[in-house]
Amino acid sequence: MQRQERLIRLTQRLVEQPAAPLHVTQLADRWGVAKSTLSEDIALVRETFVGAGTGNVETMAGVQGGVRYR
């Protein structure tokens, strides 16, 4: 999957389910990318939301690791 498609899918999932945690490991496995690559995508989406003033993307530490939109 190309980066553009990942960014769109990630953004869509975050917006459709605000406050619901998405597990980074599961997304990385499903999309066939490294967690570090997905973390870069998450950072880009976060910067975009914050810059536009439309919310924030929070990351959660831990074994599963997660991300959610607020």
PDB file of N, CA, C and O in Angstrom:
ATOM      1  N   MET A   1       0.837  -1.169   0.000  1.00  0.00           N
ATOM      2  CA  MET A   1       0.000   0.000   0.000  1.00  0.00           C
ATOM      3  C   MET A   1       0.891   1.244   0.000  1.00  0.00           C
ATOM      4  O   MET A   1       1.867   1.330   0.745  1.00  0.00           O
ATOM      5  N   GLN A   2       0.534   2.184  -0.839  1.00  0.00           N
ATOM      6  CA  GLN A   2       1.321   3.402  -0.935  1.00  0.00           C
ATOM      7  C   GLN A   2       0.995   4.350   0.218  1.00  0.00           C
ATOM      8  O   GLN A   2      -0.059   4.258   0.847  1.00  0.00           O
ATOM      9  N   ARG A   3       1.924   5.253   0.470  1.00  0.00           N
ATOM     10  CA  ARG A   3       1.784   6.159   1.605  1.00  0.00           C
ATOM     11  C   ARG A   3       0.517   7.008   1.521  1.00  0.00           C
ATOM     12  O   ARG A   3      -0.171   7.205   2.523  1.00  0.00           O
ATOM     13  N   GLN A   4       0.215   7.504   0.337  1.00  0.00           N
ATOM     14  CA  GLN A   4      -0.972   8.344   0.185  1.00  0.00           C
ATOM     15  C   GLN A   4      -2.227   7.594   0.629  1.00  0.00           C
ATOM     16  O   GLN A   4      -3.081   8.153   1.317  1.00  0.00           O
ATOM     17  N   GLU A   5      -2.332   6.335   0.235  1.00  0.00           N
ATOM     18  CA  GLU A   5      -3.492   5.539   0.611  1.00  0.00           C
ATOM     19  C   GLU A   5      -3.516   5.297   2.123  1.00  0.00           C
ATOM     20  O   GLU A   5      -4.578   5.358   2.742  1.00  0.00           O
ATOM     21  N   ARG A   6      -2.352   5.022   2.719  1.00  0.00           N
ATOM     22  CA  ARG A   6      -2.285   4.824   4.175  1.00  0.00           C
ATOM     23  C   ARG A   6      -2.740   6.066   4.920  1.00  0.00           C
ATOM     24  O   ARG A   6      -3.501   5.974   5.883  1.00  0.00           O
ATOM     25  N   LEU A   7      -2.276   7.230   4.476  1.00  0.00           N
ATOM     26  CA  LEU A   7      -2.654   8.485   5.129  1.00  0.00           C
ATOM     27  C   LEU A   7      -4.161   8.715   5.058  1.00  0.00           C
ATOM     28  O   LEU A   7      -4.777   9.145   6.033  1.00  0.00           O
ATOM     29  N   ILE A   8      -4.738   8.430   3.915  1.00  0.00           N
ATOM     30  CA  ILE A   8      -6.187   8.606   3.755  1.00  0.00           C
ATOM     31  C   ILE A   8      -6.940   7.625   4.643  1.00  0.00           C
ATOM     32  O   ILE A   8      -7.886   8.010   5.331  1.00  0.00           O
ATOM     33  N   ARG A   9      -6.531   6.369   4.633  1.00  0.00           N
ATOM     34  CA  ARG A   9      -7.209   5.361   5.459  1.00  0.00           C
ATOM     35  C   ARG A   9      -7.060   5.661   6.951  1.00  0.00           C
ATOM     36  O   ARG A   9      -8.013   5.519   7.717  1.00  0.00           O
ATOM     37  N   LEU A  10      -5.870   6.073   7.352  1.00  0.00           N
ATOM     38  CA  LEU A  10      -5.626   6.413   8.753  1.00  0.00           C
ATOM     39  C   LEU A  10      -6.505   7.586   9.174  1.00  0.00           C
ATOM     40  O   LEU A  10      -7.157   7.532  10.216  1.00  0.00           O
ATOM     41  N   THR A  11      -6.523   8.627   8.379  1.00  0.00           N
ATOM     42  CA  THR A  11      -7.332   9.801   8.679  1.00  0.00           C
ATOM     43  C   THR A  11      -8.814   9.431   8.745  1.00  0.00           C
ATOM     44  O   THR A  11      -9.525   9.872   9.648  1.00  0.00           O
ATOM     45  N   GLN A  12      -9.271   8.636   7.806  1.00  0.00           N
ATOM     46  CA  GLN A  12     -10.658   8.219   7.778  1.00  0.00           C
ATOM     47  C   GLN A  12     -11.026   7.451   9.049  1.00  0.00           C
ATOM     48  O   GLN A  12     -12.063   7.716   9.657  1.00  0.00           O
ATOM     49  N   ARG A  13     -10.186   6.509   9.448  1.00  0.00           N
ATOM     50  CA  ARG A  13     -10.466   5.723  10.653  1.00  0.00           C
ATOM     51  C   ARG A  13     -10.506   6.606  11.898  1.00  0.00           C
ATOM     52  O   ARG A  13     -11.376   6.441  12.754  1.00  0.00           O
ATOM     53  N   LEU A  14      -9.570   7.535  11.994  1.00  0.00           N
ATOM     54  CA  LEU A  14      -9.521   8.418  13.158  1.00  0.00           C
ATOM     55  C   LEU A  14     -10.765   9.299  13.242  1.00  0.00           C
ATOM     56  O   LEU A  14     -11.341   9.463  14.318  1.00  0.00           O
ATOM     57  N   VAL A  15     -11.174   9.860  12.123  1.00  0.00           N
ATOM     58  CA  VAL A  15     -12.314  10.777  12.099  1.00  0.00           C
ATOM     59  C   VAL A  15     -13.631  10.030  12.312  1.00  0.00           C
ATOM     60  O   VAL A  15     -14.531  10.539  12.980  1.00  0.00           O
ATOM     61  N   GLU A  16     -13.745   8.838  11.753  1.00  0.00           N
ATOM     62  CA  GLU A  16     -14.982   8.068  11.890  1.00  0.00           C
ATOM     63  C   GLU A  16     -15.198   7.560  13.310  1.00  0.00           C
ATOM     64  O   GLU A  16     -16.337   7.349  13.727  1.00  0.00           O
ATOM     65  N   GLN A  17     -14.102   7.361  14.064  1.00  0.00           N
ATOM     66  CA  GLN A  17     -14.200   6.828  15.416  1.00  0.00           C
ATOM     67  C   GLN A  17     -13.403   7.694  16.390  1.00  0.00           C
ATOM     68  O   GLN A  17     -12.413   7.232  16.957  1.00  0.00           O
ATOM     69  N   PRO A  18     -13.825   8.950  16.591  1.00  0.00           N
ATOM     70  CA  PRO A  18     -13.062   9.808  17.499  1.00  0.00           C
ATOM     71  C   PRO A  18     -13.059   9.231  18.917  1.00  0.00           C
ATOM     72  O   PRO A  18     -14.058   8.684  19.383  1.00  0.00           O
ATOM     73  N   ALA A  19     -11.950   9.360  19.569  1.00  0.00           N
ATOM     74  CA  ALA A  19     -11.711   8.897  20.943  1.00  0.00           C
ATOM     75  C   ALA A  19     -11.549   7.386  21.046  1.00  0.00           C
ATOM     76  O   ALA A  19     -11.181   6.887  22.109  1.00  0.00           O
ATOM     77  N   ALA A  20     -11.810   6.648  19.982  1.00  0.00           N
ATOM     78  CA  ALA A  20     -11.624   5.191  20.016  1.00  0.00           C
ATOM     79  C   ALA A  20     -10.169   4.884  19.675  1.00  0.00           C
ATOM     80  O   ALA A  20      -9.664   5.353  18.655  1.00  0.00           O
ATOM     81  N   PRO A  21      -9.496   4.112  20.504  1.00  0.00           N
ATOM     82  CA  PRO A  21      -8.087   3.814  20.224  1.00  0.00           C
ATOM     83  C   PRO A  21      -7.923   2.860  19.049  1.00  0.00           C
ATOM     84  O   PRO A  21      -8.663   1.885  18.914  1.00  0.00           O
ATOM     85  N   LEU A  22      -6.957   3.153  18.215  1.00  0.00           N
ATOM     86  CA  LEU A  22      -6.554   2.259  17.132  1.00  0.00           C
ATOM     87  C   LEU A  22      -5.195   1.697  17.509  1.00  0.00           C
ATOM     88  O   LEU A  22      -4.298   2.452  17.886  1.00  0.00           O
ATOM     89  N   HIS A  23      -5.030   0.413  17.416  1.00  0.00           N
ATOM     90  CA  HIS A  23      -3.780  -0.220  17.801  1.00  0.00           C
ATOM     91  C   HIS A  23      -2.785  -0.154  16.642  1.00  0.00           C
ATOM     92  O   HIS A  23      -3.043  -0.670  15.555  1.00  0.00           O
ATOM     93  N   VAL A  24      -1.667   0.476  16.889  1.00  0.00           N
ATOM     94  CA  VAL A  24      -0.653   0.700  15.861  1.00  0.00           C
ATOM     95  C   VAL A  24      -0.114  -0.623  15.322  1.00  0.00           C
ATOM     96  O   VAL A  24       0.093  -0.759  14.116  1.00  0.00           O
ATOM     97  N   THR A  25       0.112  -1.591  16.196  1.00  0.00           N
ATOM     98  CA  THR A  25       0.644  -2.885  15.756  1.00  0.00           C
ATOM     99  C   THR A  25      -0.316  -3.564  14.788  1.00  0.00           C
ATOM    100  O   THR A  25       0.107  -4.108  13.768  1.00  0.00           O
ATOM    101  N   GLN A  26      -1.596  -3.533  15.103  1.00  0.00           N
ATOM    102  CA  GLN A  26      -2.577  -4.164  14.221  1.00  0.00           C
ATOM    103  C   GLN A  26      -2.649  -3.462  12.876  1.00  0.00           C
ATOM    104  O   GLN A  26      -2.712  -4.118  11.836  1.00  0.00           O
ATOM    105  N   LEU A  27      -2.641  -2.134  12.886  1.00  0.00           N
ATOM    106  CA  LEU A  27      -2.678  -1.390  11.630  1.00  0.00           C
ATOM    107  C   LEU A  27      -1.431  -1.667  10.791  1.00  0.00           C
ATOM    108  O   LEU A  27      -1.523  -1.876   9.582  1.00  0.00           O
ATOM    109  N   ALA A  28      -0.275  -1.667  11.437  1.00  0.00           N
ATOM    110  CA  ALA A  28       0.980  -1.913  10.719  1.00  0.00           C
ATOM    111  C   ALA A  28       0.965  -3.305  10.082  1.00  0.00           C
ATOM    112  O   ALA A  28       1.372  -3.469   8.932  1.00  0.00           O
ATOM    113  N   ASP A  29       0.498  -4.296  10.828  1.00  0.00           N
ATOM    114  CA  ASP A  29       0.424  -5.655  10.289  1.00  0.00           C
ATOM    115  C   ASP A  29      -0.564  -5.734   9.130  1.00  0.00           C
ATOM    116  O   ASP A  29      -0.267  -6.335   8.098  1.00  0.00           O
ATOM    117  N   ARG A  30      -1.725  -5.134   9.298  1.00  0.00           N
ATOM    118  CA  ARG A  30      -2.766  -5.174   8.264  1.00  0.00           C
ATOM    119  C   ARG A  30      -2.304  -4.487   6.983  1.00  0.00           C
ATOM    120  O   ARG A  30      -2.591  -4.955   5.881  1.00  0.00           O
ATOM    121  N   TRP A  31      -1.584  -3.372   7.136  1.00  0.00           N
ATOM    122  CA  TRP A  31      -1.168  -2.603   5.973  1.00  0.00           C
ATOM    123  C   TRP A  31       0.217  -2.982   5.465  1.00  0.00           C
ATOM    124  O   TRP A  31       0.682  -2.438   4.464  1.00  0.00           O
ATOM    125  N   GLY A  32       0.875  -3.906   6.148  1.00  0.00           N
ATOM    126  CA  GLY A  32       2.163  -4.406   5.689  1.00  0.00           C
ATOM    127  C   GLY A  32       3.294  -3.390   5.760  1.00  0.00           C
ATOM    128  O   GLY A  32       4.130  -3.318   4.860  1.00  0.00           O
ATOM    129  N   VAL A  33       3.317  -2.600   6.841  1.00  0.00           N
ATOM    130  CA  VAL A  33       4.383  -1.608   7.012  1.00  0.00           C
ATOM    131  C   VAL A  33       4.971  -1.750   8.409  1.00  0.00           C
ATOM    132  O   VAL A  33       4.367  -2.354   9.295  1.00  0.00           O
ATOM    133  N   ALA A  34       6.146  -1.189   8.586  1.00  0.00           N
ATOM    134  CA  ALA A  34       6.776  -1.176   9.910  1.00  0.00           C
ATOM    135  C   ALA A  34       6.050  -0.170  10.809  1.00  0.00           C
ATOM    136  O   ALA A  34       5.472   0.805  10.329  1.00  0.00           O
ATOM    137  N   LYS A  35       6.092  -0.422  12.106  1.00  0.00           N
ATOM    138  CA  LYS A  35       5.463   0.513  13.046  1.00  0.00           C
ATOM    139  C   LYS A  35       6.117   1.889  12.971  1.00  0.00           C
ATOM    140  O   LYS A  35       5.448   2.906  13.151  1.00  0.00           O
ATOM    141  N   SER A  36       7.405   1.923  12.708  1.00  0.00           N
ATOM    142  CA  SER A  36       8.086   3.220  12.608  1.00  0.00           C
ATOM    143  C   SER A  36       7.565   4.020  11.410  1.00  0.00           C
ATOM    144  O   SER A  36       7.439   5.242  11.484  1.00  0.00           O
ATOM    145  N   THR A  37       7.267   3.334  10.322  1.00  0.00           N
ATOM    146  CA  THR A  37       6.701   3.996   9.141  1.00  0.00           C
ATOM    147  C   THR A  37       5.321   4.542   9.465  1.00  0.00           C
ATOM    148  O   THR A  37       4.991   5.673   9.110  1.00  0.00           O
ATOM    149  N   LEU A  38       4.522   3.733  10.138  1.00  0.00           N
ATOM    150  CA  LEU A  38       3.181   4.163  10.518  1.00  0.00           C
ATOM    151  C   LEU A  38       3.249   5.319  11.514  1.00  0.00           C
ATOM    152  O   LEU A  38       2.404   6.213  11.479  1.00  0.00           O
ATOM    153  N   SER A  39       4.234   5.313  12.392  1.00  0.00           N
ATOM    154  CA  SER A  39       4.411   6.413  13.344  1.00  0.00           C
ATOM    155  C   SER A  39       4.700   7.724  12.618  1.00  0.00           C
ATOM    156  O   SER A  39       4.231   8.782  13.035  1.00  0.00           O
ATOM    157  N   GLU A  40       5.461   7.657  11.549  1.00  0.00           N
ATOM    158  CA  GLU A  40       5.717   8.854  10.742  1.00  0.00           C
ATOM    159  C   GLU A  40       4.425   9.360  10.111  1.00  0.00           C
ATOM    160  O   GLU A  40       4.185  10.566  10.055  1.00  0.00           O
ATOM    161  N   ASP A  41       3.595   8.436   9.636  1.00  0.00           N
ATOM    162  CA  ASP A  41       2.305   8.813   9.053  1.00  0.00           C
ATOM    163  C   ASP A  41       1.416   9.471  10.109  1.00  0.00           C
ATOM    164  O   ASP A  41       0.755  10.473   9.833  1.00  0.00           O
ATOM    165  N   ILE A  42       1.402   8.909  11.311  1.00  0.00           N
ATOM    166  CA  ILE A  42       0.600   9.449  12.408  1.00  0.00           C
ATOM    167  C   ILE A  42       1.062  10.865  12.739  1.00  0.00           C
ATOM    168  O   ILE A  42       0.237  11.751  12.964  1.00  0.00           O
ATOM    169  N   ALA A  43       2.365  11.080  12.768  1.00  0.00           N
ATOM    170  CA  ALA A  43       2.912  12.412  13.060  1.00  0.00           C
ATOM    171  C   ALA A  43       2.465  13.422  12.008  1.00  0.00           C
ATOM    172  O   ALA A  43       2.143  14.563  12.340  1.00  0.00           O
ATOM    173  N   LEU A  44       2.445  13.015  10.759  1.00  0.00           N
ATOM    174  CA  LEU A  44       2.016  13.903   9.680  1.00  0.00           C
ATOM    175  C   LEU A  44       0.541  14.254   9.809  1.00  0.00           C
ATOM    176  O   LEU A  44       0.160  15.410   9.627  1.00  0.00           O
ATOM    177  N   VAL A  45      -0.289  13.270  10.120  1.00  0.00           N
ATOM    178  CA  VAL A  45      -1.718  13.518  10.313  1.00  0.00           C
ATOM    179  C   VAL A  45      -1.927  14.437  11.521  1.00  0.00           C
ATOM    180  O   VAL A  45      -2.752  15.350  11.472  1.00  0.00           O
ATOM    181  N   ARG A  46      -1.178  14.194  12.606  1.00  0.00           N
ATOM    182  CA  ARG A  46      -1.277  15.040  13.803  1.00  0.00           C
ATOM    183  C   ARG A  46      -0.939  16.493  13.456  1.00  0.00           C
ATOM    184  O   ARG A  46      -1.686  17.406  13.810  1.00  0.00           O
ATOM    185  N   GLU A  47       0.174  16.704  12.770  1.00  0.00           N
ATOM    186  CA  GLU A  47       0.588  18.061  12.391  1.00  0.00           C
ATOM    187  C   GLU A  47      -0.491  18.754  11.568  1.00  0.00           C
ATOM    188  O   GLU A  47      -0.744  19.946  11.744  1.00  0.00           O
ATOM    189  N   THR A  48      -1.120  18.012  10.680  1.00  0.00           N
ATOM    190  CA  THR A  48      -2.153  18.574   9.819  1.00  0.00           C
ATOM    191  C   THR A  48      -3.382  18.977  10.623  1.00  0.00           C
ATOM    192  O   THR A  48      -3.909  20.074  10.441  1.00  0.00           O
ATOM    193  N   PHE A  49      -3.845  18.093  11.519  1.00  0.00           N
ATOM    194  CA  PHE A  49      -5.007  18.415  12.351  1.00  0.00           C
ATOM    195  C   PHE A  49      -4.723  19.610  13.257  1.00  0.00           C
ATOM    196  O   PHE A  49      -5.543  20.523  13.349  1.00  0.00           O
ATOM    197  N   VAL A  50      -3.585  19.612  13.917  1.00  0.00           N
ATOM    198  CA  VAL A  50      -3.235  20.698  14.835  1.00  0.00           C
ATOM    199  C   VAL A  50      -3.080  22.004  14.053  1.00  0.00           C
ATOM    200  O   VAL A  50      -3.562  23.049  14.489  1.00  0.00           O
ATOM    201  N   GLY A  51      -2.419  21.946  12.916  1.00  0.00           N
ATOM    202  CA  GLY A  51      -2.228  23.142  12.100  1.00  0.00           C
ATOM    203  C   GLY A  51      -3.530  23.740  11.606  1.00  0.00           C
ATOM    204  O   GLY A  51      -3.662  24.958  11.486  1.00  0.00           O
ATOM    205  N   ALA A  52      -4.491  22.875  11.322  1.00  0.00           N
ATOM    206  CA  ALA A  52      -5.795  23.338  10.851  1.00  0.00           C
ATOM    207  C   ALA A  52      -6.726  23.701  12.005  1.00  0.00           C
ATOM    208  O   ALA A  52      -7.793  24.278  11.792  1.00  0.00           O
ATOM    209  N   GLY A  53      -6.315  23.360  13.234  1.00  0.00           N
ATOM    210  CA  GLY A  53      -7.145  23.644  14.396  1.00  0.00           C
ATOM    211  C   GLY A  53      -8.379  22.760  14.490  1.00  0.00           C
ATOM    212  O   GLY A  53      -9.397  23.169  15.049  1.00  0.00           O
ATOM    213  N   THR A  54      -8.295  21.551  13.947  1.00  0.00           N
ATOM    214  CA  THR A  54      -9.461  20.664  13.928  1.00  0.00           C
ATOM    215  C   THR A  54      -9.384  19.536  14.935  1.00  0.00           C
ATOM    216  O   THR A  54     -10.258  18.669  14.944  1.00  0.00           O
ATOM    217  N   GLY A  55      -8.372  19.516  15.781  1.00  0.00           N
ATOM    218  CA  GLY A  55      -8.257  18.479  16.792  1.00  0.00           C
ATOM    219  C   GLY A  55      -6.822  18.050  16.975  1.00  0.00           C
ATOM    220  O   GLY A  55      -5.891  18.701  16.501  1.00  0.00           O
ATOM    221  N   ASN A  56      -6.659  16.936  17.675  1.00  0.00           N
ATOM    222  CA  ASN A  56      -5.326  16.426  17.955  1.00  0.00           C
ATOM    223  C   ASN A  56      -5.346  14.906  17.845  1.00  0.00           C
ATOM    224  O   ASN A  56      -6.377  14.269  18.061  1.00  0.00           O
ATOM    225  N   VAL A  57      -4.222  14.348  17.514  1.00  0.00           N
ATOM    226  CA  VAL A  57      -4.055  12.902  17.470  1.00  0.00           C
ATOM    227  C   VAL A  57      -3.126  12.549  18.621  1.00  0.00           C
ATOM    228  O   VAL A  57      -1.977  12.988  18.671  1.00  0.00           O
ATOM    229  N   GLU A  58      -3.646  11.746  19.544  1.00  0.00           N
ATOM    230  CA  GLU A  58      -2.875  11.354  20.721  1.00  0.00           C
ATOM    231  C   GLU A  58      -2.343   9.942  20.543  1.00  0.00           C
ATOM    232  O   GLU A  58      -3.038   9.067  20.029  1.00  0.00           O
ATOM    233  N   THR A  59      -1.116   9.729  20.969  1.00  0.00           N
ATOM    234  CA  THR A  59      -0.558   8.387  20.975  1.00  0.00           C
ATOM    235  C   THR A  59      -0.545   7.867  22.401  1.00  0.00           C
ATOM    236  O   THR A  59      -0.374   8.622  23.358  1.00  0.00           O
ATOM    237  N   MET A  60      -0.729   6.565  22.519  1.00  0.00           N
ATOM    238  CA  MET A  60      -0.752   5.909  23.823  1.00  0.00           C
ATOM    239  C   MET A  60       0.351   4.865  23.858  1.00  0.00           C
ATOM    240  O   MET A  60       0.463   4.033  22.957  1.00  0.00           O
ATOM    241  N   ALA A  61       1.155   4.915  24.892  1.00  0.00           N
ATOM    242  CA  ALA A  61       2.260   3.975  25.043  1.00  0.00           C
ATOM    243  C   ALA A  61       1.749   2.654  25.594  1.00  0.00           C
ATOM    244  O   ALA A  61       0.632   2.563  26.103  1.00  0.00           O
ATOM    245  N   GLY A  62       2.570   1.659  25.483  1.00  0.00           N
ATOM    246  CA  GLY A  62       2.217   0.360  26.044  1.00  0.00           C
ATOM    247  C   GLY A  62       2.500  -0.753  25.058  1.00  0.00           C
ATOM    248  O   GLY A  62       2.969  -0.516  23.944  1.00  0.00           O
ATOM    249  N   VAL A  63       2.214  -1.951  25.478  1.00  0.00           N
ATOM    250  CA  VAL A  63       2.491  -3.121  24.658  1.00  0.00           C
ATOM    251  C   VAL A  63       1.757  -3.034  23.326  1.00  0.00           C
ATOM    252  O   VAL A  63       2.362  -3.221  22.270  1.00  0.00           O
ATOM    253  N   GLN A  64       0.472  -2.754  23.370  1.00  0.00           N
ATOM    254  CA  GLN A  64      -0.303  -2.651  22.146  1.00  0.00           C
ATOM    255  C   GLN A  64      -0.030  -1.344  21.418  1.00  0.00           C
ATOM    256  O   GLN A  64      -0.008  -1.312  20.187  1.00  0.00           O
ATOM    257  N   GLY A  65       0.175  -0.289  22.153  1.00  0.00           N
ATOM    258  CA  GLY A  65       0.403   1.013  21.544  1.00  0.00           C
ATOM    259  C   GLY A  65      -0.808   1.433  20.740  1.00  0.00           C
ATOM    260  O   GLY A  65      -1.379   0.627  20.005  1.00  0.00           O
ATOM    261  N   GLY A  66      -1.193   2.649  20.869  1.00  0.00           N
ATOM    262  CA  GLY A  66      -2.390   3.070  20.165  1.00  0.00           C
ATOM    263  C   GLY A  66      -2.367   4.533  19.811  1.00  0.00           C
ATOM    264  O   GLY A  66      -1.469   5.286  20.186  1.00  0.00           O
ATOM    265  N   VAL A  67      -3.387   4.903  19.077  1.00  0.00           N
ATOM    266  CA  VAL A  67      -3.532   6.282  18.639  1.00  0.00           C
ATOM    267  C   VAL A  67      -5.032   6.583  18.599  1.00  0.00           C
ATOM    268  O   VAL A  67      -5.843   5.717  18.270  1.00  0.00           O
ATOM    269  N   ARG A  68      -5.391   7.837  18.943  1.00  0.00           N
ATOM    270  CA  ARG A  68      -6.792   8.234  18.858  1.00  0.00           C
ATOM    271  C   ARG A  68      -6.883   9.705  18.516  1.00  0.00           C
ATOM    272  O   ARG A  68      -5.951  10.477  18.742  1.00  0.00           O
ATOM    273  N   TYR A  69      -8.025  10.074  17.968  1.00  0.00           N
ATOM    274  CA  TYR A  69      -8.296  11.446  17.553  1.00  0.00           C
ATOM    275  C   TYR A  69      -9.191  12.115  18.583  1.00  0.00           C
ATOM    276  O   TYR A  69     -10.184  11.539  19.029  1.00  0.00           O
ATOM    277  N   ARG A  70      -8.836  13.313  18.949  1.00  0.00           N
ATOM    278  CA  ARG A  70      -9.670  14.092  19.887  1.00  0.00           C
ATOM    279  C   ARG A  70      -9.894  15.464  19.318  1.00  0.00           C
ATOM    280  O   ARG A  70     -10.567  16.287  19.938  1.00  0.00           O
TER     281      ARG A  70
END
